[in-house]
């Protein structure tokens, strides 16, 4: 439990720290790309505004410089200078037929037929301009397409080489990716350290709880043994007592037995929580162990007219298995006892075994009882958890049996699962992988 709790805390701390670091890295990248995009728009808009102003100014100078009687048939100045453009910017002015009226000449390495076909995109959604990005000759360009103000049919295309910005963003992605991986490693280390420190008070409390449980169980065994011996002496004179006293004595006897079982279970759990979960490893006949557990339950089963059927042909007779025979025997007894307790009168309990994976063993115990509600199934192996508390107490249950059974299976490297349907019964499945198997021969 301590290890699982630390693992959970480790993942939680690492996830929180890692998420914060990744969010910071992504935010930095988005801020950088946003700043570059904003500067790109500002430069293109400024260059476009300057180009329009210069175009209109030169047209007006041309009109004023010509004879008033002479007709001006186009909106083209004598010559357009593009000195205001930066070295990585280019401009093209075309008419409605796509004919180039002016271009930035030597400053513009982009003016080709392919370039014109790429950038001729009309403004949409009543926007003053249309911005697009394009790739040509292994270079990246941002292009603005807009109509000249107050001049019908004339379009301005302003382009800027943004390859450097694109390369910067690509390098930044790689850099932030590498830094993020490094930060995740750091976050994992920090998460591991924090989870370890967080577990210190939990571990101390858990150790004190285990010590108290073991000490209390030991201390209770002596007075309970005395009470049991005294009750046995009183039972010899039972017939001489009034009937009401006999009933009270019977109740006392049942409660003493229940308390003895409870202290034994608590002591067993305290031992199982220790560093050495398996008390002893020995060779034993698993098939015979199952048969013996069934024989122990026959009296309780017969009292309810329940038939216990065994199908253990999957376990070959004469083969020895290595494990803790006492714990396996107790595991089977707990599950069979539960199956009988919660089965209906004249029902049946079926025990089956088969091979599981490589050298593994699967044992199923099926009853036709009341079943377990779906919402309770994830909790049935928790300590002191009882599905029907009134019925469990009536049958003498303490809520520790399935917890002990789960711990025993875990000690053997296996798993204990349950499937159940209300009013139809339950199936408890024991899977013990790679139990060591030796032949008596």
C-alpha positions as CSV (number, residue, x, y, z in Angstrom):
1,X,0.0,0.0,0.0
2,X,2.8,2.4,0.9
3,X,4.5,1.7,-2.4
4,X,1.3,2.2,-4.4
5,X,0.6,5.4,-2.6
6,X,4.1,6.8,-3.3
7,X,3.7,5.8,-6.9
8,X,0.4,7.6,-7.2
9,X,1.9,10.7,-5.5
10,X,4.9,10.5,-7.8
11,X,2.7,10.5,-10.9
12,X,0.5,13.4,-9.6
13,X,3.5,15.6,-8.6
14,X,5.3,14.8,-11.9
15,X,2.2,15.5,-13.9
16,X,1.5,18.8,-12.2
17,X,5.1,20.1,-12.5
18,X,5.5,18.8,-16.1
19,X,2.2,20.4,-17.1
20,X,3.3,23.7,-15.7
21,X,6.6,23.6,-17.5
22,X,5.1,22.5,-20.8
23,X,2.4,25.2,-20.6
24,X,5.2,27.8,-20.0
25,X,7.2,26.5,-23.0
26,X,4.1,26.4,-25.3
27,X,3.1,29.9,-24.1
28,X,6.6,31.2,-24.8
29,X,6.5,29.8,-28.4
30,X,3.1,31.2,-29.1
31,X,4.1,34.6,-27.7
32,X,7.2,34.6,-29.9
33,X,5.3,33.5,-33.1
34,X,2.6,36.1,-32.3
35,X,5.2,38.9,-32.0
36,X,6.9,37.9,-35.2
37,X,3.5,37.7,-37.1
38,X,2.5,41.1,-35.7
39,X,5.8,42.7,-36.8
40,X,5.4,41.1,-40.2
41,X,1.9,42.6,-40.6
42,X,3.0,46.0,-39.4
43,X,6.0,46.1,-41.9
44,X,3.8,44.9,-44.8
45,X,1.0,47.4,-44.0
46,X,3.5,50.2,-43.6
47,X,5.2,49.4,-47.0
48,X,1.8,49.0,-48.7
49,X,0.6,52.4,-47.4
50,X,3.8,54.0,-48.5
51,X,3.5,52.4,-51.9
52,X,-0.1,53.6,-52.4
53,X,0.8,57.1,-51.3
54,X,3.8,57.2,-53.6
55,X,1.7,55.8,-56.5
56,X,-1.0,58.4,-56.2
57,X,1.5,61.2,-55.7
58,X,3.3,60.4,-58.9
59,X,0.0,60.1,-60.9
60,X,-0.9,63.6,-59.7
61,X,2.5,64.9,-60.7
62,X,2.1,63.3,-64.1
63,X,-1.3,64.9,-64.6
64,X,-0.2,68.3,-63.5
65,X,2.9,68.1,-65.8
66,X,0.9,67.3,-68.9
67,X,-1.0,69.6,-71.2
68,X,-4.5,70.2,-69.9
69,X,-6.0,69.3,-73.3
70,X,-4.2,66.0,-73.4
71,X,-6.2,63.0,-72.3
72,X,-4.7,60.6,-69.6
73,X,-5.6,57.1,-70.6
74,X,-4.2,55.1,-67.7
75,X,-3.4,55.4,-64.1
76,X,0.3,54.6,-64.5
77,X,3.0,57.2,-63.5
78,X,6.0,57.7,-65.7
79,X,8.2,55.9,-63.3
80,X,7.8,54.4,-59.9
81,X,10.7,54.3,-57.5
82,X,10.7,51.7,-54.7
83,X,13.6,53.1,-52.6
84,X,11.5,52.9,-49.5
85,X,11.3,49.1,-49.6
86,X,13.5,47.0,-47.4
87,X,16.0,44.6,-48.9
88,X,13.7,41.6,-48.2
89,X,10.6,43.2,-49.6
90,X,9.2,43.3,-53.1
91,X,6.2,45.0,-54.7
92,X,4.1,44.5,-57.9
93,X,1.4,46.7,-59.3
94,X,-1.0,45.2,-61.9
95,X,-4.1,46.1,-63.7
96,X,-7.4,44.1,-63.7
97,X,-6.1,42.0,-66.6
98,X,-3.0,40.9,-64.6
99,X,-0.6,43.1,-66.7
100,X,2.3,44.4,-64.6
101,X,2.2,48.2,-64.4
102,X,5.2,48.5,-62.1
103,X,7.5,46.3,-60.1
104,X,10.4,46.8,-57.7
105,X,12.9,45.6,-60.4
106,X,16.2,44.6,-58.9
107,X,14.8,44.7,-55.4
108,X,12.2,42.2,-56.5
109,X,13.5,38.7,-57.3
110,X,10.0,37.3,-57.1
111,X,8.4,38.9,-60.2
112,X,7.8,35.9,-62.4
113,X,4.7,34.4,-64.1
114,X,4.5,31.8,-61.3
115,X,4.6,34.5,-58.7
116,X,1.8,36.4,-60.3
117,X,-0.4,33.3,-60.5
118,X,0.3,32.6,-56.9
119,X,-0.4,36.0,-55.4
120,X,-3.4,37.0,-57.5
121,X,-6.0,36.4,-54.8
122,X,-8.9,39.0,-54.3
123,X,-9.7,40.5,-51.0
124,X,-12.6,38.8,-49.2
125,X,-15.1,39.5,-46.5
126,X,-14.7,43.2,-47.2
127,X,-11.3,43.2,-45.7
128,X,-8.9,46.0,-46.9
129,X,-6.3,43.4,-47.9
130,X,-5.7,39.6,-48.1
131,X,-2.6,38.1,-46.5
132,X,-1.2,34.7,-47.4
133,X,2.0,32.8,-47.0
134,X,3.7,31.0,-49.9
135,X,6.7,28.9,-50.6
136,X,8.9,29.5,-53.7
137,X,12.4,28.3,-54.4
138,X,12.9,27.0,-50.9
139,X,12.0,30.4,-49.5
140,X,9.0,31.6,-47.5
141,X,7.1,34.7,-48.3
142,X,4.3,36.7,-46.8
143,X,2.2,38.5,-49.4
144,X,-0.4,41.2,-49.1
145,X,-2.9,41.6,-51.9
146,X,-5.1,44.8,-52.0
147,X,-6.8,47.3,-54.2
148,X,-5.3,50.7,-54.7
149,X,-7.3,53.4,-52.9
150,X,-9.4,55.6,-55.2
151,X,-8.0,53.8,-58.3
152,X,-10.4,51.2,-59.8
153,X,-8.9,48.0,-61.1
154,X,-5.3,48.6,-59.9
155,X,-4.0,46.0,-57.5
156,X,-0.9,46.2,-55.2
157,X,1.0,43.0,-54.2
158,X,3.5,43.6,-51.4
159,X,5.7,40.6,-50.5
160,X,8.3,40.1,-47.8
161,X,10.8,37.2,-47.4
162,X,10.1,35.7,-44.0
163,X,12.4,32.7,-44.3
164,X,14.5,33.8,-41.4
165,X,11.6,34.2,-39.1
166,X,10.3,30.8,-40.2
167,X,13.7,29.2,-39.5
168,X,13.8,30.9,-36.2
169,X,10.5,29.4,-35.2
170,X,11.5,26.0,-36.4
171,X,14.7,26.2,-34.4
172,X,12.7,27.4,-31.4
173,X,10.4,24.4,-31.7
174,X,13.3,22.0,-31.6
175,X,14.9,24.0,-28.7
176,X,11.7,24.1,-26.7
177,X,11.0,20.4,-27.5
178,X,14.5,19.4,-26.2
179,X,14.1,21.7,-23.2
180,X,10.6,20.3,-22.4
181,X,12.0,16.8,-22.4
182,X,14.8,17.8,-20.1
183,X,12.3,19.6,-17.9
184,X,10.1,16.5,-17.8
185,X,13.0,14.5,-16.5
186,X,13.7,17.2,-13.9
187,X,10.0,17.2,-13.0
188,X,10.1,13.4,-12.6
189,X,13.1,13.7,-10.3
190,X,11.4,16.5,-8.3
191,X,8.2,14.5,-8.2
192,X,10.0,11.5,-6.9
193,X,11.7,13.5,-4.2
194,X,8.5,15.3,-3.2
195,X,6.5,12.0,-3.1
196,X,9.2,10.5,-0.8
197,X,9.0,13.4,1.6
198,X,5.2,13.4,1.5
199,X,5.3,9.7,2.4
200,X,7.4,10.2,5.6
201,X,4.5,11.1,7.9
202,X,2.2,8.6,6.1
203,X,4.8,5.8,6.6
204,X,5.3,6.6,10.3
205,X,1.5,6.6,10.8
206,X,1.2,3.4,8.9
207,X,3.9,1.7,10.9
208,X,2.3,2.9,14.2
209,X,-1.0,1.5,13.0
210,X,0.6,-1.9,12.1
211,X,2.3,-2.0,15.5
212,X,-0.9,-1.2,17.3
213,X,-2.8,-3.8,15.4
214,X,-0.3,-6.5,16.1
215,X,0.1,-5.5,19.8
216,X,-3.7,-5.2,20.3
217,X,-4.3,-8.6,18.6
218,X,-1.6,-10.2,20.9
219,X,-3.1,-8.6,24.0
220,X,-6.6,-9.6,23.1
221,X,-5.9,-13.3,22.5
222,X,-5.2,-14.0,26.2
223,X,-8.4,-12.6,27.7
224,X,-10.4,-14.1,24.8
225,X,-8.9,-17.5,25.4
226,X,-9.8,-17.2,29.0
227,X,-13.4,-16.2,28.1
228,X,-13.6,-19.1,25.7
229,X,-12.4,-21.6,28.3
230,X,-14.8,-20.2,30.9
231,X,-17.7,-20.4,28.4
232,X,-16.8,-24.1,27.8
233,X,-17.0,-24.8,31.5
234,X,-20.3,-23.0,31.8
235,X,-21.6,-25.1,28.9
236,X,-21.2,-28.2,31.0
237,X,-23.9,-26.8,33.3
238,X,-26.0,-25.4,30.5
239,X,-29.0,-27.7,31.1
240,X,-29.3,-26.5,34.7
241,X,-29.7,-22.8,33.7
242,X,-33.0,-21.2,32.8
243,X,-33.8,-20.9,29.1
244,X,-33.2,-17.2,28.9
245,X,-29.7,-17.7,30.4
246,X,-29.0,-20.4,27.9
247,X,-29.9,-18.0,25.1
248,X,-27.7,-15.3,26.5
249,X,-24.8,-17.8,26.9
250,X,-25.2,-18.9,23.3
251,X,-25.0,-15.2,22.2
252,X,-21.9,-14.7,24.3
253,X,-20.3,-17.8,22.8
254,X,-21.0,-16.6,19.3
255,X,-19.5,-13.1,20.1
256,X,-16.4,-14.7,21.7
257,X,-15.8,-16.8,18.6
258,X,-16.3,-13.8,16.4
259,X,-13.9,-11.7,18.4
260,X,-11.3,-14.5,18.3
261,X,-11.6,-14.7,14.5
262,X,-11.3,-10.9,14.3
263,X,-8.1,-10.8,16.4
264,X,-6.7,-13.7,14.4
265,X,-7.5,-11.9,11.1
266,X,-6.0,-8.6,12.4
267,X,-2.8,-10.4,13.5
268,X,-2.6,-12.1,10.1
269,X,-3.0,-8.8,8.3
270,X,-0.3,-7.2,10.5
271,X,2.1,-10.1,9.6
272,X,1.2,-9.9,5.9
273,X,2.0,-6.1,5.9
274,X,5.6,-6.9,7.1
275,X,8.6,-7.1,4.8
276,X,8.5,-10.9,4.6
277,X,4.9,-11.7,3.3
278,X,5.4,-15.4,2.8
279,X,6.0,-17.1,6.2
280,X,7.3,-20.4,4.7
281,X,7.8,-21.9,1.2
282,X,7.3,-25.6,0.9
283,X,6.3,-28.2,-1.6
284,X,2.6,-29.2,-1.3
285,X,0.0,-30.9,-3.3
286,X,-2.3,-28.2,-4.6
287,X,-5.0,-30.6,-5.8
288,X,-5.2,-32.2,-2.3
289,X,-5.2,-28.8,-0.7
290,X,-8.3,-27.8,-2.6
291,X,-10.0,-31.1,-1.7
292,X,-9.1,-30.6,2.0
293,X,-10.6,-27.1,1.9
294,X,-13.8,-28.4,0.4
295,X,-14.0,-31.1,3.0
296,X,-13.7,-28.5,5.8
297,X,-16.7,-26.7,4.4
298,X,-18.9,-29.7,4.0
299,X,-20.6,-29.3,7.4
300,X,-21.5,-25.6,6.8
301,X,-22.6,-26.5,3.3
302,X,-24.8,-29.4,4.4
303,X,-26.5,-27.1,7.0
304,X,-27.8,-25.1,4.1
305,X,-28.2,-28.1,1.8
306,X,-25.6,-26.7,-0.5
307,X,-23.6,-29.0,-2.8
308,X,-19.9,-28.2,-3.4
309,X,-18.7,-29.6,-6.7
310,X,-15.0,-29.8,-7.5
311,X,-13.6,-29.9,-11.1
312,X,-9.8,-30.0,-10.5
313,X,-8.8,-32.3,-13.4
314,X,-6.5,-29.5,-14.6
315,X,-4.2,-30.2,-11.7
316,X,-2.4,-33.4,-12.2
317,X,-2.3,-35.7,-9.2
318,X,1.2,-36.5,-7.8
319,X,2.7,-33.1,-8.7
320,X,4.0,-30.7,-6.0
321,X,3.7,-27.0,-6.0
322,X,6.0,-24.6,-4.2
323,X,4.4,-21.9,-2.1
324,X,3.0,-21.1,1.3
325,X,0.6,-24.1,1.8
326,X,-1.0,-22.6,4.9
327,X,-1.8,-19.3,3.1
328,X,-3.2,-21.1,0.0
329,X,-5.3,-23.3,2.3
330,X,-6.6,-20.2,4.2
331,X,-7.3,-18.4,0.8
332,X,-9.5,-21.3,-0.4
333,X,-11.3,-21.6,3.0
334,X,-12.1,-17.8,3.0
335,X,-13.6,-17.9,-0.5
336,X,-15.5,-21.1,0.0
337,X,-16.8,-19.8,3.3
338,X,-18.1,-16.7,1.6
339,X,-19.6,-18.7,-1.2
340,X,-21.5,-20.9,1.2
341,X,-22.6,-18.0,3.5
342,X,-24.1,-16.0,0.6
343,X,-25.6,-18.8,-1.4
344,X,-29.3,-19.6,-1.2
345,X,-30.6,-22.7,0.4
346,X,-30.2,-25.9,-1.7
347,X,-27.8,-24.1,-4.0
348,X,-24.4,-25.1,-5.3
349,X,-20.8,-24.0,-5.2
350,X,-18.5,-25.0,-8.0
351,X,-14.7,-25.1,-7.7
352,X,-12.7,-25.4,-11.0
353,X,-9.0,-25.2,-11.9
354,X,-7.1,-25.0,-15.1
355,X,-3.7,-23.9,-16.5
356,X,-3.1,-20.2,-16.8
357,X,-0.4,-18.7,-19.0
358,X,3.0,-20.3,-18.6
359,X,3.0,-22.6,-15.6
360,X,0.3,-20.5,-14.0
361,X,-2.8,-21.7,-12.3
362,X,-6.4,-20.3,-12.4
363,X,-8.9,-21.4,-9.8
364,X,-12.5,-20.2,-9.9
365,X,-15.1,-20.5,-7.2
366,X,-18.7,-20.0,-8.4
367,X,-21.8,-19.6,-6.3
368,X,-25.4,-19.0,-7.1
369,X,-26.1,-16.6,-4.3
370,X,-27.4,-13.0,-4.0
371,X,-24.5,-11.5,-6.0
372,X,-22.7,-8.2,-5.5
373,X,-23.9,-4.8,-6.7
374,X,-21.8,-3.3,-9.5
375,X,-20.9,-0.2,-7.4
376,X,-19.5,-2.4,-4.6
377,X,-17.3,-4.7,-6.7
378,X,-14.3,-2.3,-6.8
379,X,-14.3,-2.1,-2.9
380,X,-14.9,-5.7,-1.9
381,X,-11.2,-6.4,-1.2
382,X,-10.8,-3.4,1.0
383,X,-10.4,-3.9,4.8
384,X,-13.6,-3.8,6.8
385,X,-15.7,-3.2,3.7
386,X,-19.0,-5.1,3.8
387,X,-21.6,-5.0,1.0
388,X,-24.6,-5.8,3.3
389,X,-23.5,-4.9,6.8
390,X,-26.6,-6.3,8.5
391,X,-26.3,-9.7,6.7
392,X,-22.5,-9.8,7.2
393,X,-22.8,-9.3,10.9
394,X,-25.6,-11.9,11.1
395,X,-23.4,-14.4,9.4
396,X,-20.4,-13.5,11.6
397,X,-18.4,-11.6,9.0
398,X,-15.8,-9.0,10.0
399,X,-15.1,-7.5,6.6
400,X,-11.5,-8.8,6.6
401,X,-11.8,-12.1,4.8
402,X,-11.6,-10.9,1.2
403,X,-8.8,-8.4,2.2
404,X,-6.8,-11.3,3.6
405,X,-7.5,-13.4,0.5
406,X,-6.4,-10.6,-1.8
407,X,-3.2,-10.2,0.2
408,X,-2.4,-13.9,0.1
409,X,-2.8,-14.0,-3.7
410,X,-0.7,-10.8,-4.0
411,X,2.0,-12.4,-1.9
412,X,2.2,-15.2,-4.4
413,X,2.6,-12.8,-7.3
414,X,-1.0,-13.3,-8.6
415,X,-4.3,-11.5,-8.8
416,X,-7.7,-12.0,-7.3
417,X,-10.7,-10.8,-9.3
418,X,-14.5,-11.1,-9.0
419,X,-17.4,-10.9,-11.5
420,X,-21.0,-10.8,-10.2
421,X,-24.6,-10.4,-11.2
422,X,-27.3,-9.5,-8.7
423,X,-29.5,-12.4,-7.7
424,X,-27.5,-14.8,-9.9
425,X,-24.3,-15.2,-8.1
426,X,-20.6,-14.4,-8.1
427,X,-17.4,-15.9,-9.5
428,X,-14.1,-15.4,-7.7
429,X,-11.1,-15.9,-9.9
430,X,-7.6,-16.7,-8.5
431,X,-4.7,-16.4,-10.9
432,X,-1.3,-17.4,-9.6
433,X,1.3,-17.0,-12.4
434,X,4.4,-19.3,-12.7
435,X,3.9,-21.1,-9.4
436,X,6.9,-23.4,-9.2
437,X,6.0,-26.9,-10.1
438,X,8.1,-30.0,-9.2
439,X,7.3,-33.7,-9.8
440,X,7.4,-36.0,-6.8
441,X,9.1,-38.6,-9.0
